[in-house]
Amino acid sequence: MSKPKILVTRRWPEEVEAELAQRYDATFNESDIPLSVAQLKEALTHYDAVLPTVTDSINAEVLSAAPLRCRILGNFGVGYNHIDIPAAKARGLTVTNTPDVLTDCTADIAMLLLLSVARRGGEGERQLRAGAWSGWRPTHLLGTKVTGKTLGLIGFGRIAQAMAHKARHGFDMDIIFYNRSQPPRDKIDAVQARQCASLEEVLQQADFVALHCPGSPENHHLINAERLALMKPGAYLINTARGNVVDSAALIAALQQGAIKGAGLDVYEGEPDLHPGFLELENAVLLPHLGSASRETRIAMGRRVLTNIDAFFAGQTPGDKVC
Ligand code: DGY
């Protein structure tokens, strides 16, 4: 029997590409240049499986491909806001993602941003590299102490829980959170967290607000000017979720005016193009979407996709089926 034909839309760690090539009739994107909407649409007519990632917009236009050959979209990543799920469902496609394996590394990046922005790590490094460091002095680049402060989580899924664990047990932080549904009691107790009745309550009380909600249409600009105005003037915003959860212009204004103290960002609206206003801000630490970017994690993500498509082509339900 011939092997299913699969397309991997971006370069993956070489060991996982080798495993894919062994088990499937695999096509790789040697140039690693993101595919256009037209190329993605065409791919759905040529391959049994397409393995996309966050840089591929699998929108209604792509999903209108005909005749449709593709049966599964094995997404490399936990977030799937770049895939029009109702349209995929309507075409009878199975969609999978890669939860769990990137939880710790993404929570690490959230802590890295929190620490960097609070302790002015980015500013300090820029100053030193520019040859502008005149030496130690008692008032040089004074930041904000992290230990013992309150971390407010928006969303309380796996990555939020992992960040809470690091913050609670590593930095003795108090944890509060807002989540639309009721998380299991043992997850809350593990970090001695307090569930708030509203998003606004978290914004008003936290010293650090970390976003961990999906980039779904309902969460578009969840953090807008009005909500930023509720945060304490000394508070910081951390975003490792999705760029569209925050109104960039409103955040830039809040940072410029000192309405909040700083922001640590890994994700942006319209990335990789980001609002130029961010680049002017000393009180923003900006990373290029590095959440899951450790070698171990990216290999594990690739293997997770492999496990999902293996199950699918064996006639089973993939473990990480989204639809
Ligand atoms: C994820 O897994 O969602 C990362 O943000 C990369 O897509």
Boltz pocket constraint, residues with backbone or C-beta under 6 A from the ligand:
constraints:
  - pocket:
      binder: B
      contacts: [[A, 53], [A, 54], [A, 76], [A, 77], [A, 78], [A, 79], [A, 80], [A, 98], [A, 102], [A, 240], [A, 241], [A, 291], [A, 292]]
      max_distance: 6.0
